[in-house]
Amino acid sequence: MFDDFPSDLRQEIAQSAARLMFEEGISDYARAKRKAVKLMGIQQDAPLPTNAEIDAALREYHALYADEADAAHLLDLRQAALLTMQLLQKFNPHLTGPVLDGTAGPYADTDIHVFAESAKELEIYLLNQNIPYQGDEHQYRMSDRPGKQKHELVRKRVPVLLVETRFGTQRISIFEADDIRSAPRKNGEKSGIHRMNLSQFSAMVRAQPPSDPP
């Protein structure tokens, strides 16, 4: 079906989507792909890259174009994420996404996964800490096929609380306690996404050299 397309078109789309995710802070892979295709003037039935292919292109883009200001901003994002994770320690916070893997651009959100008996528990906790937030939700792919139990779904809608900080938006996804056993997956990958718990991330931040003052 794709014989009419150049063999490297998937890579070109991946590179364009990666640039959009870095420069504009787009976190949704499907949205980045759609915008890349539109900007490139490509037919809608073009072979789209997987999320994993976009991640690879994003790492390449970051290695080529990120500068000292980007490095300093990444350190700010990581330190802000660490403070939030310390505040949410009772909810077993895990960091994931571009702030963890080091590809965060100037407008990147910070993605933190927590595990609670209910979303209301975390909402009450934030209110008691006088931390304002907005409610949202996100659909995660948890497995390739449904399990024997009804609650073991291929895709799962998860409540998300958006917290605004001086360094951007922190997206706190609230999973059920048992979801810690299986990390969500990206399209094109069989293994779960990479995420890091508080003690691991704290050690990583301590080991990171401070950025030079401007």
Secondary structure, 3 states (H helix, E strand, C coil): CCCCCCCCHHHHHHHHHHHHHHHHCCCCHHHHHHHHHHHHCCCCCCCCCCHHHHHHHHHHHHHHHCCHHHHHHHHHHHHHHHHHHHHCHHHCCEEECHHHHCCCCCCCCEEEEEEECCHHHHHHHHHHCCCCCEEEEEEEECCCCCCCCCCCCCEEEEEEEEEEECCEEEEEEEEEHHHHHCCCECCCCCCECCEEEHHHHHHHHHHCCCCCCC
